[in-house]
């Protein structure tokens, strides 16, 4: 009895290995494309049933994982927005300072002269 089970499992493993090997081989690529396109055209009910089963039985159990992904995604989005705002602020401040220095240089006025008012 155990020998029969062992032999059956070895045959199954070999068949799965052959399918995996054949799916990666360039020789069988046209056949795989044809089979895939036929499955898409026929809207395979077996695949639809499997998808529905996964959605009802497996995905709800992974709710914690998807929740963590959503939290991480929100955190990353906030970080990106914050970094973008910092970049805009820093670049506008630097641009204002550069323009002010060039205008003062063009007018022949130093920044120290602006602070010293002769009327005082």
Rosetta silent file (secondary structure, phi, psi, omega in degrees, C-alpha in Angstrom):
SEQUENCE: XXXXXXXXXXXXXXXXXXXXXXXXXXXXXXXXXXXXXXXXXXXXXXXXXXXXXXXXXXXXXXXXXXXXXXXXXXXXXXXXXXXXXXXXXXXXXXXXXXXXXXXXXXXXXXXXXXXXXXXX
SCORE:     score description
SCORE:     0.000 S_00000001
   1 L     0.000  -47.974 -179.677    0.000    0.000    0.000 S_00000001
   2 H   -66.024  -33.069  179.031    2.726    2.477    0.955 S_00000001
   3 H   -66.996  -37.578  178.143    4.705    1.614   -2.170 S_00000001
   4 H   -65.580  -41.277  178.693    1.677    2.419   -4.339 S_00000001
   5 H   -66.104  -43.036  178.645    1.215    5.804   -2.660 S_00000001
   6 H   -61.638  -45.173  179.602    4.918    6.561   -3.030 S_00000001
   7 H   -63.201  -42.560  178.762    4.870    5.596   -6.710 S_00000001
   8 H   -62.499  -43.186  179.314    1.747    7.710   -7.342 S_00000001
   9 H   -65.344  -38.393  177.567    3.332   10.741   -5.637 S_00000001
  10 H   -64.333  -40.844  178.518    6.533   10.339   -7.657 S_00000001
  11 H   -65.077  -41.968  178.777    4.516   10.221  -10.891 S_00000001
  12 H   -63.515  -45.141  179.069    2.559   13.343   -9.878 S_00000001
  13 H   -62.081  -41.837  177.438    5.750   15.224   -8.988 S_00000001
  14 H   -62.747  -40.693  179.049    7.304   14.182  -12.296 S_00000001
  15 H   -65.852  -41.449  177.908    4.241   15.374  -14.231 S_00000001
  16 H   -64.437  -42.709  177.279    4.293   18.734  -12.445 S_00000001
  17 H   -61.578  -39.806  178.955    8.018   19.061  -13.163 S_00000001
  18 H   -65.426  -40.412  178.710    7.458   18.248  -16.829 S_00000001
  19 H   -64.949  -43.010  179.134    4.716   20.871  -17.098 S_00000001
  20 H   -63.347  -45.167  179.166    6.920   23.485  -15.428 S_00000001
  21 H   -62.359  -45.332 -178.580    9.846   22.630  -17.696 S_00000001
  22 H   -65.483  -34.617 -179.330    7.675   22.652  -20.799 S_00000001
  23 H   -69.379  -24.411  179.829    6.132   26.004  -19.870 S_00000001
  24 H   -93.048  -11.754 -177.616    9.592   27.570  -19.696 S_00000001
  25 L   -79.228  139.497  179.571   10.886   25.995  -22.898 S_00000001
  26 L   -68.439  -25.000 -178.929   10.918   28.106  -26.062 S_00000001
  27 L   -65.976  -36.997 -175.524    9.800   25.092  -28.097 S_00000001
  28 L   -94.560    2.172 -177.211    6.438   24.907  -26.328 S_00000001
  29 H   -59.641  -45.315  178.591    5.830   28.677  -26.169 S_00000001
  30 H   -61.356  -37.207  179.120    3.458   28.819  -29.212 S_00000001
  31 H   -66.916  -38.042  179.110    1.385   25.964  -27.786 S_00000001
  32 H   -66.919  -40.310  178.330    1.166   27.730  -24.427 S_00000001
  33 H   -63.837  -41.399  179.552    0.055   30.969  -26.082 S_00000001
  34 H   -63.956  -45.338 -179.621   -2.606   29.097  -28.050 S_00000001
  35 H   -63.581  -40.765  179.720   -3.877   27.296  -24.956 S_00000001
  36 H   -65.439  -45.417 -178.834   -3.959   30.545  -22.978 S_00000001
  37 H   -65.580  -35.410  176.551   -5.799   32.443  -25.708 S_00000001
  38 H   -65.882  -38.763  178.320   -8.327   29.606  -26.036 S_00000001
  39 H   -65.864  -37.953  178.724   -8.900   29.687  -22.299 S_00000001
  40 H   -69.529  -41.031 -179.240   -9.445   33.433  -22.376 S_00000001
  41 H   -65.616  -39.991 -176.768  -11.816   33.203  -25.342 S_00000001
  42 H   -81.753   -8.271 -175.904  -13.876   30.424  -23.779 S_00000001
  43 L    48.750   66.614 -174.975  -13.971   32.129  -20.376 S_00000001
  44 L   -48.584  118.427 -178.637  -13.044   28.915  -18.634 S_00000001
  45 H   -68.801  -28.981  178.335  -15.602   28.205  -15.914 S_00000001
  46 H   -64.520  -43.570  178.674  -13.043   26.178  -13.946 S_00000001
  47 H   -66.198  -38.176  178.621  -10.767   29.219  -13.700 S_00000001
  48 H   -65.331  -41.407  177.936  -13.726   31.410  -12.756 S_00000001
  49 H   -64.187  -41.516  179.080  -14.749   28.971  -10.023 S_00000001
  50 H   -64.068  -40.988  178.507  -11.181   28.841   -8.733 S_00000001
  51 H   -64.022  -44.228  178.210  -10.997   32.638   -8.680 S_00000001
  52 H   -62.494  -40.560  178.673  -14.291   32.893   -6.824 S_00000001
  53 H   -62.875  -43.445  178.472  -13.146   30.282   -4.319 S_00000001
  54 H   -61.609  -42.726 -178.552   -9.914   32.213   -3.710 S_00000001
  55 H   -65.338  -37.361 -177.225  -11.831   35.460   -3.242 S_00000001
  56 H   -84.930  -31.561 -173.080  -14.272   33.950   -0.762 S_00000001
  57 H  -105.803  -33.891 -173.484  -11.966   31.611    1.183 S_00000001
  58 H   -99.548  -50.030 -175.739   -8.383   32.847    0.969 S_00000001
  59 H   -58.990  -38.219  177.079   -8.386   36.630    0.488 S_00000001
  60 H   -62.712  -31.606  178.799  -10.470   37.366    3.618 S_00000001
  61 H   -70.389  -23.802  179.952   -7.908   35.471    5.696 S_00000001
  62 H   -93.247   17.618 -177.628   -5.191   37.711    4.270 S_00000001
  63 H   -58.685  -36.857  178.232   -7.012   40.853    5.372 S_00000001
  64 H   -64.099  -36.809 -179.958   -4.275   41.719    7.858 S_00000001
  65 H   -67.806  -47.215 -178.648   -1.679   41.602    5.138 S_00000001
  66 H   -67.117  -31.410  176.042   -3.630   43.828    2.777 S_00000001
  67 H   -64.288  -41.356  177.303   -4.360   46.195    5.660 S_00000001
  68 H   -64.985  -38.156  178.498   -0.654   46.549    6.357 S_00000001
  69 H   -63.128  -42.425  179.486   -0.013   47.189    2.682 S_00000001
  70 H   -64.044  -41.969  178.258   -2.610   49.972    2.694 S_00000001
  71 H   -62.500  -44.998 -179.962   -1.072   51.527    5.822 S_00000001
  72 H   -63.849  -40.745  179.766    2.399   51.366    4.317 S_00000001
  73 H   -63.369  -42.394  177.591    1.149   52.822    1.058 S_00000001
  74 H   -62.945  -42.792  179.528   -0.481   55.737    2.898 S_00000001
  75 H   -62.636  -43.862  179.049    2.702   56.343    4.888 S_00000001
  76 H   -63.412  -42.395  179.248    4.827   56.304    1.738 S_00000001
  77 H   -61.799  -40.591  177.952    2.413   58.698    0.018 S_00000001
  78 H   -65.204  -41.361  179.017    2.625   61.098    2.988 S_00000001
  79 H   -63.608  -41.016  179.043    6.426   60.934    2.965 S_00000001
  80 H   -63.649  -43.910  179.390    6.526   61.661   -0.766 S_00000001
  81 H   -63.428  -42.451 -179.981    4.204   64.649   -0.332 S_00000001
  82 H   -64.187  -44.820  179.353    6.271   65.971    2.580 S_00000001
  83 H   -64.148  -38.357  178.369    9.540   65.630    0.676 S_00000001
  84 H   -64.032  -44.451  179.460    8.012   67.328   -2.367 S_00000001
  85 H   -63.446  -41.414  177.108    6.778   70.229   -0.234 S_00000001
  86 H   -62.003  -41.447  179.590   10.204   70.578    1.412 S_00000001
  87 H   -63.400  -44.796  179.803   11.889   70.614   -1.991 S_00000001
  88 H   -63.115  -44.808 -179.054    9.539   73.295   -3.307 S_00000001
  89 H   -62.795  -47.273 -178.199    9.989   75.445   -0.180 S_00000001
  90 H   -65.120  -40.651 -178.638   13.780   75.138   -0.187 S_00000001
  91 H   -70.372  -37.054  178.186   14.084   75.804   -3.891 S_00000001
  92 H   -69.340  -38.975  177.176   11.807   78.860   -3.787 S_00000001
  93 H   -62.513  -43.906  179.587   13.699   80.286   -0.787 S_00000001
  94 H   -65.637  -37.444  179.343   17.023   79.768   -2.540 S_00000001
  95 H   -67.524  -42.763  178.010   15.665   81.320   -5.738 S_00000001
  96 H   -60.023  -44.726 -178.927   14.345   84.373   -3.875 S_00000001
  97 H   -63.766  -42.583 -179.848   17.707   84.867   -2.161 S_00000001
  98 H   -64.379  -43.704 -179.879   19.614   84.550   -5.424 S_00000001
  99 H   -64.916  -42.119  179.449   17.337   87.021   -7.231 S_00000001
 100 H   -62.817  -42.543  178.846   17.564   89.512   -4.344 S_00000001
 101 H   -63.242  -41.642 -179.279   21.368   89.299   -4.311 S_00000001
 102 H   -67.909  -38.821  178.678   21.570   89.840   -8.089 S_00000001
 103 H   -65.998  -45.077  178.690   19.183   92.828   -7.976 S_00000001
 104 H   -63.284  -38.580  177.993   21.130   94.414   -5.125 S_00000001
 105 H   -64.593  -41.084  179.460   24.387   93.775   -6.963 S_00000001
 106 H   -64.883  -38.168  179.890   22.928   95.370  -10.109 S_00000001
 107 H   -80.213  -11.763  179.157   21.798   98.421   -8.098 S_00000001
 108 L    78.731   28.391 -179.119   25.164   98.657   -6.364 S_00000001
 109 L  -114.286  137.331  175.954   23.741   98.273   -2.876 S_00000001
 110 L   -93.559  154.913  178.970   25.112   95.901   -0.256 S_00000001
 111 H   -60.356  -28.895  179.162   22.796   94.059    2.139 S_00000001
 112 H   -69.374  -33.249  179.962   24.447   95.887    5.069 S_00000001
 113 H   -69.099  -26.853  178.730   23.503   99.273    3.613 S_00000001
 114 H   -67.441  -33.883 -179.221   19.838   98.240    3.579 S_00000001
 115 H   -76.815  -26.291 -177.779   19.852   97.782    7.358 S_00000001
 116 L   -95.817  104.766 -179.472   21.545  101.151    8.043 S_00000001
 117 L   -91.869  125.402 -178.348   19.039  103.899    7.370 S_00000001
 118 L   -69.785  -13.921 -178.856   20.637  107.416    7.181 S_00000001
 119 L   -74.478  -18.975 -178.712   17.451  109.003    8.523 S_00000001
 120 L   -73.175    0.000    0.000   18.066  107.609   11.999 S_00000001
